[in-house]
Amino acid sequence: MKKIILLSMLVMALFVNCTSTEKKVGSSSKELNPQLKGGIFLTSFYTGVKYNEVVVKDKNGAVIFEDDFSTKKDNWQGGEEWETVSGQVQMLDSFNFDSRYASYNGEWEPSTIVVKGTRVEGDEGICVGFGAKDADHFYQFNVGGWASTKTALQKVGDNGGIMAEAKNAKLNAIPLGKEVELKVELNGNNVKCYIDGQLAIDYNVK
C-alpha cells in the first residue's frame, strides 16, 4: 500500500513539474524599440535591380503588409524609374543613385521583413530599408554595397552611420542574376539580418 501511495505521489510531482514548465513557455518577443518602428523601402545604388516579393509581419505573425507586385499598389512611393512588370518591381537604370521605392509608415511595428531581390547590372548590391519614419530617418540592410565589398546595417538620420558589418566575407557580394532572400528580424532593441537564411548581422540598437 505504501508503495502505491509513494508511486502516486511521484506521478503527481512529475505532472506538476511538467505543468509548471509549460507555463513558462511563451513568446520571447520584447516591446519594439520606438526607433525601429516604421515603414520599409527597397532601393538601388547605381545598380539595376528587381524585387519580386515583400512580406512584413508583426510579433504575432500577422501580416502587416505584403506585395507580390502583380499590380501596382498605392502604398508605394517611387520615381518614374520604378516599373511594375510581370510580378516584379524593377529599376534598371544603373546610373541612378539611391533610388527608393518606399512605403513610409511610422505606425508599423514589424517583427519580420522578408524581401526577394536580384541584382541585374551594376557594381552595388540590393538593399531593404526599415524603421522608416520618412525619407531622412530610417535603417537599412545594405547587401553587397560599396562596390560589392561590404554588407552592413546602416542608420540614416540622427547619429547615423554604419552600425555593424557582416563578418563573413562571403556575404559581402551577391552574384549578378541570382535571386537573394533578405530577412530582417526585429525584437526589442535587437536586429538580426539574414541572407538566404544565413545570419549576417546581429546587432542591438542603443
Disulfide bonds with the S-S distance in Angstrom:
none
